[in-house]
Amino acid sequence: MITECIREGFKLANKNVQLVIISAIVSVINLISFFIILGLPVIAALLYLGFDLAHARDMLPSILRDPSELVTNYLGVIFLIVTSFVLYLAFTTVLSVYALGGTIGVLKDSAVNIHYNFTLASFFREAKNNLSRLLGLISLVMLGVIGMFVLFMITGGLVAGVINAVTKSKSMLEMFFSSFALLSIIVFTIGLFFAGLVFGVYSVVLLVTDGKGVMDSLGRTYQFLRQTPEALLFYFILIVGFVSANAIFYGIQIAVSVIPLFMPVVYIINTVFQSYLAIAVWSFLIVYYLKKSNYHARHVAYEI
């Protein structure tokens, strides 16, 4: 089953290879926006700070008399940098989620309709339809994971405080419980991160594939993972494959990048490779969900 899903996922990704170009273009736009939205204000702030540092000796007496003057003088610079960072983060988030919605929507349409052919119009239509729901879903999942992590950290701190109060001396028992508490926090953090990642990724697939709302998609995702626990194994296999592919590629990239002339070529190849890898992973997940769920089109044979 897993091998079949991976094989059909590759076919699905290769059929919609145009998405690789779109994903690469989005990456380039994000890079350009970094230099425009965030880079230029930071450069301006550094130039302003450099000018002030050149006159630091003249400014020092007034700063020593009134330290708050330092904050007042640079409040505008701090505000500019923070605002630029927020704008850059908002722009890249919306653009990335917009492209993600279009990508998964196109892959879903192609998986359930053997006669589907990629068009930019269909990509933009799917991206527009899925944008607001994806933003809401991702926000809720992130808030949930952060809330659970904070709650566990508070609980862990209380437990550690109780252990410390009960065992005043540096006994073996105290060392054991302290080490156990620390290890539990580390293990729980890793487990929580993996669980949140799995739940978030599958909920994105279900939201776009089923076309339901945010809360409905979260409920469906919980039911799907509860009824199909092997979906966790499938996702773990994808993570191992993703990390292995990147490790091999980066090993080759390091060997080639010693030649400065090849650096632009290496960046382009890396962008295309990462884009294809991401689209392949989404294809695997979509095919897996269609085969494992009661989706109305799951009986449609996918052939290329």
Contacts in CASP RR format, 6 or more apart in sequence:
PFRMAT RR
TARGET T0000
AUTHOR 0000-0000-0000
METHOD contacts of the structure
MODEL  1
MITECIREGFKLANKNVQLVIISAIVSVINLISFFIILGLPVIAALLYLG
FDLAHARDMLPSILRDPSELVTNYLGVIFLIVTSFVLYLAFTTVLSVYAL
GGTIGVLKDSAVNIHYNFTLASFFREAKNNLSRLLGLISLVMLGVIGMFV
LFMITGGLVAGVINAVTKSKSMLEMFFSSFALLSIIVFTIGLFFAGLVFG
VYSVVLLVTDGKGVMDSLGRTYQFLRQTPEALLFYFILIVGFVSANAIFY
GIQIAVSVIPLFMPVVYIINTVFQSYLAIAVWSFLIVYYLKKSNYHARHV
AYEI
1 291 0 8 1.000
2 233 0 8 1.000
2 234 0 8 1.000
2 237 0 8 1.000
4 291 0 8 1.000
5 234 0 8 1.000
5 284 0 8 1.000
5 287 0 8 1.000
5 288 0 8 1.000
5 291 0 8 1.000
6 284 0 8 1.000
8 287 0 8 1.000
8 302 0 8 1.000
9 280 0 8 1.000
9 283 0 8 1.000
9 284 0 8 1.000
9 286 0 8 1.000
9 287 0 8 1.000
10 280 0 8 1.000
10 283 0 8 1.000
11 302 0 8 1.000
11 304 0 8 1.000
12 107 0 8 1.000
12 110 0 8 1.000
12 111 0 8 1.000
12 283 0 8 1.000
12 286 0 8 1.000
12 287 0 8 1.000
12 302 0 8 1.000
13 19 0 8 1.000
13 107 0 8 1.000
13 276 0 8 1.000
13 279 0 8 1.000
13 280 0 8 1.000
13 283 0 8 1.000
14 304 0 8 1.000
15 110 0 8 1.000
15 118 0 8 1.000
15 304 0 8 1.000
16 106 0 8 1.000
16 107 0 8 1.000
16 110 0 8 1.000
16 118 0 8 1.000
16 279 0 8 1.000
17 276 0 8 1.000
18 118 0 8 1.000
19 103 0 8 1.000
19 106 0 8 1.000
19 107 0 8 1.000
19 118 0 8 1.000
19 123 0 8 1.000
19 275 0 8 1.000
19 279 0 8 1.000
20 272 0 8 1.000
20 275 0 8 1.000
20 276 0 8 1.000
20 279 0 8 1.000
21 275 0 8 1.000
22 99 0 8 1.000
22 103 0 8 1.000
22 123 0 8 1.000
23 99 0 8 1.000
23 103 0 8 1.000
23 275 0 8 1.000
23 278 0 8 1.000
23 279 0 8 1.000
24 271 0 8 1.000
24 272 0 8 1.000
24 275 0 8 1.000
26 95 0 8 1.000
26 96 0 8 1.000
26 99 0 8 1.000
27 271 0 8 1.000
27 274 0 8 1.000
27 275 0 8 1.000
28 271 0 8 1.000
29 95 0 8 1.000
30 92 0 8 1.000
30 95 0 8 1.000
30 96 0 8 1.000
33 88 0 8 1.000
33 91 0 8 1.000
33 92 0 8 1.000
33 95 0 8 1.000
34 88 0 8 1.000
34 92 0 8 1.000
37 84 0 8 1.000
37 87 0 8 1.000
37 88 0 8 1.000
37 91 0 8 1.000
38 84 0 8 1.000
38 85 0 8 1.000
38 88 0 8 1.000
39 84 0 8 1.000
41 80 0 8 1.000
41 81 0 8 1.000
41 83 0 8 1.000
41 84 0 8 1.000
42 81 0 8 1.000
42 84 0 8 1.000
44 80 0 8 1.000
45 77 0 8 1.000
45 80 0 8 1.000
45 81 0 8 1.000
48 77 0 8 1.000
49 74 0 8 1.000
49 77 0 8 1.000
52 59 0 8 1.000
52 73 0 8 1.000
62 69 0 8 1.000
63 69 0 8 1.000
63 70 0 8 1.000
93 135 0 8 1.000
94 131 0 8 1.000
94 135 0 8 1.000
97 131 0 8 1.000
97 134 0 8 1.000
97 135 0 8 1.000
97 138 0 8 1.000
98 127 0 8 1.000
98 128 0 8 1.000
98 131 0 8 1.000
99 127 0 8 1.000
100 134 0 8 1.000
100 204 0 8 1.000
101 126 0 8 1.000
101 127 0 8 1.000
101 130 0 8 1.000
101 131 0 8 1.000
101 134 0 8 1.000
101 208 0 8 1.000
102 123 0 8 1.000
102 124 0 8 1.000
102 126 0 8 1.000
102 127 0 8 1.000
102 130 0 8 1.000
103 123 0 8 1.000
103 279 0 8 1.000
103 282 0 8 1.000
104 126 0 8 1.000
104 130 0 8 1.000
104 204 0 8 1.000
104 205 0 8 1.000
104 208 0 8 1.000
104 209 0 8 1.000
104 282 0 8 1.000
104 286 0 8 1.000
105 126 0 8 1.000
105 130 0 8 1.000
105 208 0 8 1.000
105 209 0 8 1.000
106 118 0 8 1.000
106 122 0 8 1.000
106 123 0 8 1.000
106 126 0 8 1.000
107 279 0 8 1.000
107 282 0 8 1.000
107 283 0 8 1.000
107 286 0 8 1.000
108 208 0 8 1.000
108 209 0 8 1.000
108 286 0 8 1.000
109 116 0 8 1.000
109 122 0 8 1.000
109 126 0 8 1.000
110 116 0 8 1.000
110 118 0 8 1.000
111 283 0 8 1.000
111 286 0 8 1.000
111 287 0 8 1.000
111 290 0 8 1.000
111 302 0 8 1.000
112 290 0 8 1.000
112 295 0 8 1.000
112 297 0 8 1.000
112 300 0 8 1.000
113 297 0 8 1.000
113 300 0 8 1.000
114 300 0 8 1.000
114 301 0 8 1.000
114 302 0 8 1.000
114 303 0 8 1.000
114 304 0 8 1.000
126 208 0 8 1.000
130 207 0 8 1.000
130 208 0 8 1.000
133 207 0 8 1.000
133 211 0 8 1.000
133 213 0 8 1.000
133 214 0 8 1.000
133 217 0 8 1.000
134 204 0 8 1.000
134 207 0 8 1.000
134 208 0 8 1.000
136 214 0 8 1.000
137 200 0 8 1.000
137 203 0 8 1.000
137 204 0 8 1.000
137 207 0 8 1.000
137 214 0 8 1.000
137 217 0 8 1.000
137 218 0 8 1.000
138 200 0 8 1.000
138 204 0 8 1.000
140 214 0 8 1.000
140 218 0 8 1.000
141 196 0 8 1.000
141 199 0 8 1.000
141 200 0 8 1.000
141 203 0 8 1.000
141 218 0 8 1.000
145 192 0 8 1.000
145 193 0 8 1.000
145 196 0 8 1.000
148 192 0 8 1.000
149 189 0 8 1.000
149 192 0 8 1.000
152 185 0 8 1.000
152 188 0 8 1.000
152 189 0 8 1.000
152 192 0 8 1.000
153 185 0 8 1.000
156 181 0 8 1.000
156 184 0 8 1.000
156 185 0 8 1.000
159 181 0 8 1.000
160 178 0 8 1.000
160 181 0 8 1.000
163 174 0 8 1.000
163 177 0 8 1.000
163 178 0 8 1.000
163 181 0 8 1.000
164 174 0 8 1.000
164 178 0 8 1.000
167 173 0 8 1.000
167 174 0 8 1.000
167 177 0 8 1.000
198 225 0 8 1.000
198 231 0 8 1.000
198 232 0 8 1.000
198 235 0 8 1.000
199 221 0 8 1.000
199 222 0 8 1.000
199 225 0 8 1.000
200 221 0 8 1.000
201 235 0 8 1.000
201 285 0 8 1.000
202 221 0 8 1.000
202 224 0 8 1.000
202 225 0 8 1.000
202 231 0 8 1.000
202 235 0 8 1.000
202 285 0 8 1.000
202 289 0 8 1.000
203 217 0 8 1.000
203 218 0 8 1.000
203 221 0 8 1.000
205 282 0 8 1.000
205 285 0 8 1.000
205 286 0 8 1.000
205 289 0 8 1.000
206 212 0 8 1.000
206 217 0 8 1.000
206 220 0 8 1.000
206 221 0 8 1.000
206 224 0 8 1.000
206 289 0 8 1.000
207 213 0 8 1.000
207 214 0 8 1.000
207 217 0 8 1.000
209 286 0 8 1.000
209 289 0 8 1.000
209 290 0 8 1.000
209 295 0 8 1.000
210 217 0 8 1.000
210 220 0 8 1.000
210 295 0 8 1.000
211 217 0 8 1.000
212 220 0 8 1.000
224 231 0 8 1.000
224 289 0 8 1.000
224 292 0 8 1.000
224 293 0 8 1.000
225 231 0 8 1.000
225 232 0 8 1.000
228 292 0 8 1.000
228 293 0 8 1.000
231 288 0 8 1.000
231 292 0 8 1.000
234 284 0 8 1.000
234 288 0 8 1.000
235 285 0 8 1.000
238 281 0 8 1.000
238 284 0 8 1.000
238 285 0 8 1.000
242 277 0 8 1.000
242 281 0 8 1.000
245 277 0 8 1.000
246 277 0 8 1.000
249 270 0 8 1.000
249 273 0 8 1.000
253 266 0 8 1.000
253 269 0 8 1.000
253 270 0 8 1.000
256 262 0 8 1.000
256 266 0 8 1.000
257 263 0 8 1.000
257 266 0 8 1.000
287 302 0 8 1.000
289 295 0 8 1.000
290 297 0 8 1.000
290 298 0 8 1.000
291 298 0 8 1.000
END
